[in-house]
């Protein structure tokens, strides 16, 4: 259970969490699309890429990569949003807590997908989503270190 004093400290500036809440709404809106709608979006991006570039993989492989990269990007932005809110509230370890919140959000997202037609919630997707969070947070941390 979260220490009440820590909770009060992390919630001083609630508005700092608005970007994370917006990202959660976007992620859950995409997750609410059925399998056909979700697949059509990836396929249309594949066709656009294929018309402009010589792609090294089959359509099936490319649409898979597009979907996973999209998830990693969404959750990467989410993790940065969590880190922003936590840092604004003077959290001692914003990146660690942001990654934990990103993983929890990924698990909720995959659980949600279990109830959407044509979708399947998978733990491996939670890990892929969390890797996006870790990647974006790592880049941000490296950028901060370079500035100082």
C-alpha positions as CSV (number, residue, x, y, z in Angstrom):
1,X,0.0,0.0,0.0
2,X,1.2,3.5,-0.8
3,X,2.3,5.6,2.1
4,X,-0.2,8.5,2.6
5,X,2.6,11.0,3.0
6,X,4.1,9.9,-0.3
7,X,0.7,10.0,-1.9
8,X,0.1,13.6,-0.7
9,X,3.6,14.6,-2.1
10,X,3.0,13.0,-5.5
11,X,-0.5,14.7,-5.9
12,X,0.5,18.3,-5.1
13,X,0.3,19.3,-8.7
14,X,-2.5,17.2,-10.2
15,X,-2.5,19.1,-13.5
16,X,1.0,17.8,-14.2
17,X,-0.6,14.4,-14.9
18,X,-3.0,15.6,-17.6
19,X,-0.6,14.6,-20.5
20,X,-0.5,11.1,-19.1
21,X,-4.3,10.9,-18.8
22,X,-4.7,12.1,-22.4
23,X,-2.2,9.5,-23.6
24,X,-4.1,6.8,-21.7
25,X,-7.4,7.9,-23.4
26,X,-5.7,7.7,-26.8
27,X,-4.2,4.3,-26.1
28,X,-7.5,2.9,-24.8
29,X,-9.4,4.4,-27.8
30,X,-7.1,2.6,-30.2
31,X,-7.4,-0.6,-28.1
32,X,-11.2,-0.3,-28.4
33,X,-11.0,-0.8,-32.2
34,X,-11.9,-4.3,-33.2
35,X,-9.4,-6.5,-35.0
36,X,-10.5,-5.5,-38.4
37,X,-10.3,-1.8,-37.8
38,X,-6.9,-2.1,-36.1
39,X,-5.5,-4.3,-38.9
40,X,-6.8,-1.9,-41.5
41,X,-4.9,1.0,-40.0
42,X,-1.6,-1.0,-40.0
43,X,-2.2,-2.3,-43.6
44,X,-2.9,1.2,-44.9
45,X,0.4,2.5,-43.4
46,X,2.1,-0.5,-45.0
47,X,0.7,0.3,-48.4
48,X,1.8,3.9,-48.1
49,X,5.3,2.9,-47.1
50,X,5.5,0.3,-49.9
51,X,4.5,2.9,-52.5
52,X,7.3,5.2,-51.4
53,X,10.1,2.8,-50.3
54,X,11.5,-0.6,-51.1
55,X,10.6,-2.6,-48.0
56,X,12.9,-5.5,-46.9
57,X,10.1,-7.7,-45.5
58,X,6.8,-9.3,-46.5
59,X,3.6,-7.4,-45.9
60,X,2.8,-9.7,-42.9
61,X,6.1,-9.0,-41.3
62,X,6.0,-5.3,-42.0
63,X,2.5,-4.9,-40.6
64,X,3.6,-6.8,-37.5
65,X,6.6,-4.4,-37.1
66,X,4.4,-1.4,-37.7
67,X,1.9,-2.5,-35.0
68,X,4.7,-3.2,-32.4
69,X,6.5,0.1,-33.2
70,X,3.2,2.0,-32.8
71,X,2.7,0.4,-29.4
72,X,6.2,1.1,-28.3
73,X,5.8,4.7,-29.4
74,X,2.4,5.2,-27.7
75,X,3.8,3.7,-24.4
76,X,7.1,5.6,-24.8
77,X,5.1,8.9,-24.9
78,X,3.0,7.7,-22.0
79,X,6.1,7.0,-19.9
80,X,7.5,10.4,-20.6
81,X,4.1,11.9,-19.6
82,X,4.2,10.0,-16.4
83,X,7.8,11.1,-15.7
84,X,6.8,14.7,-16.4
85,X,4.0,14.5,-13.9
86,X,6.1,12.8,-11.3
87,X,9.0,15.2,-11.7
88,X,6.7,18.2,-11.4
89,X,5.5,16.8,-8.1
90,X,9.2,16.4,-7.0
91,X,9.2,12.6,-6.9
92,X,12.6,11.3,-5.9
93,X,12.7,8.6,-8.7
94,X,10.4,9.8,-11.5
95,X,11.8,7.5,-14.2
96,X,11.5,4.4,-12.0
97,X,7.9,5.2,-11.0
98,X,7.1,6.2,-14.6
99,X,8.2,2.9,-15.9
100,X,6.2,1.1,-13.2
101,X,3.1,3.1,-14.1
102,X,3.7,2.4,-17.8
103,X,3.9,-1.3,-17.2
104,X,0.7,-1.2,-15.1
105,X,-1.0,0.8,-17.9
106,X,0.2,-1.8,-20.5
107,X,-1.3,-4.6,-18.4
108,X,-4.6,-2.8,-18.1
109,X,-4.6,-2.2,-21.9
110,X,-4.0,-5.8,-22.7
111,X,-6.6,-6.9,-20.2
112,X,-9.0,-4.5,-21.9
113,X,-8.2,-6.1,-25.3
114,X,-9.5,-9.4,-24.0
115,X,-13.0,-8.0,-24.2
116,X,-12.7,-6.5,-27.7
117,X,-13.8,-8.5,-30.7
118,X,-10.9,-9.8,-32.8
119,X,-8.2,-8.7,-30.3
120,X,-6.2,-10.7,-27.9
121,X,-4.5,-9.4,-24.7
122,X,-1.0,-11.0,-24.4
123,X,1.6,-10.6,-21.6
124,X,4.3,-10.4,-24.3
125,X,2.6,-7.2,-25.6
126,X,2.8,-5.8,-22.0
127,X,6.6,-6.3,-22.2
128,X,6.9,-4.8,-25.7
129,X,4.9,-1.8,-24.6
130,X,7.1,-1.4,-21.5
131,X,10.2,-1.7,-23.6
132,X,8.9,1.4,-25.5
133,X,8.6,3.1,-22.1
134,X,12.1,2.1,-21.1
135,X,13.6,3.2,-24.5
136,X,12.0,6.6,-24.4
137,X,12.9,7.1,-20.7
138,X,16.5,6.0,-21.4
139,X,16.8,8.5,-24.3
140,X,15.4,11.3,-22.1
141,X,17.8,10.4,-19.3
142,X,20.7,10.4,-21.6
143,X,19.7,13.8,-23.0
144,X,19.4,15.2,-19.5
145,X,22.8,13.9,-18.6
146,X,24.3,15.5,-21.8
147,X,22.8,18.9,-20.9
148,X,24.4,18.9,-17.4
